[in-house]
Amino acid sequence: MPEGTIYCGNCREELSIAAKACPKCGCDPRKVVNYCTNCGEPKSSEAAIICTKCGAQLSRSGSYSSGSKGSSEMTPEMAAIISLLIPGLGLFLIYPEDKKQTGILITLGLIFADIVTFIAGLILVWFLVGLCCFFFVPVIHIGAAVYTYNEAQKLAGGKPLF
């Protein structure tokens, strides 16, 4: 396979690595996984998650899917809304198994920042400086939601906001 090309996971057509859709079958070449997108080898079984020929990952458990088969997996929008309510939790839900620990650490760090900012606001409210601290709580939540959305879009092969 020439450098910078992949195979469509649906029909095995050779495509540019930047292709968003296969011109032969119309599918997103990375979403439908009947063939390995790295080497073009047919999937060895329906449950296979790696290619038996080259070892490339065929599907990501817990990552966003196009939903063409009625999938109930997490969408970037749902992950962002969850992170808006509990900062960073959406990251834990969208990350593949090998990055779950990172998602937990980011979530815990954001919750800690949320709590510290709120407590500092309560303590400093007597000096009117604390009122400024309360404005940072929504900033933390909105920032976490945007970051989660961007990460989910990257995992889905889509375009992030920034």
Order of alpha helices (4+ residues) and beta strands (2+ residues): beta-beta-alpha-alpha-alpha-alpha
